[in-house]
Amino acid sequence: MTTTRHSVSFLGLGAMGSALARTALKAGHPTFIWNRTAARSAALVEEGATAAADPGEGLDADLIVVCLFDQASVHEVLDPVADRLAGRRLVNLTTTSPEGARELARWASGHGADYLDGGIMATPEMIATPHSAILYSGSAALFDDHREFFELWGSAEYFGDDAGMASLYDLALLSAMYVMFAGFFHGAAMVGAAGVPAKEFAARTAAWLPALMPAIAGYAAVIDGGDYTVPGQQSLDFSDISDIVNASRDQGISTELVDVVQRLIHRQIDAGHGTDGFARVIESIKKGAAA
């Protein structure tokens, strides 16, 4: 396990990078920081961090944490100092695609660095609170050696040596979040057209959605079992959302969001599965539009 005194270097001081660095600093770790816009380092320097003039100056730390804009920016920052990465331990918390994470892992390995990728399931304000979680994949040794440190930021879970798995889970969970929020926006637009404030609709939505959460485990069991004919499921025929589509149109708002759901449902109905359970919609998603 890590000690409370190993040094950590942070490359990238956006809102998230700053929150991560500040947590390390408050926990007593010698903290080195670098950012393209040097002014962003000022507050952390006042709190005790050491500013590096360039990324290379931070590579002597026990742990190097990268939190930049995207995969390309990681290369822009590290490529010029790649010849100094041998023997270093690199944690990439930049949001990338799974394939992007795997490419960076291969690149880091090619330069002799130990690589761990992370997906942050939190906003900067949530870091170091019970609501923060970071998913990791890549080097098991790096994760095990520094798990205590990672848990300063939030719960830390390891998803195996495939460096892309943390990103895959991260983006899959975010997809559920964005679709849920988009559904709220659509509903708010529906009632908003009748003069109902979004705030009022939000209160009802916040009370309604938690009651539905237990259904997720039921759907998961059906999907994993592969039997969409299990009695007690809401059928696809019953799940037709024409009334929602038509009501949205009557309210004068876009139907493009609910049209997507309707197409997924009808792709299975048209294939002869109308009496199967609603969870069968996942087959429309897995097989793609070409199906």
Disulfide bonds with the S-S distance in Angstrom:
none
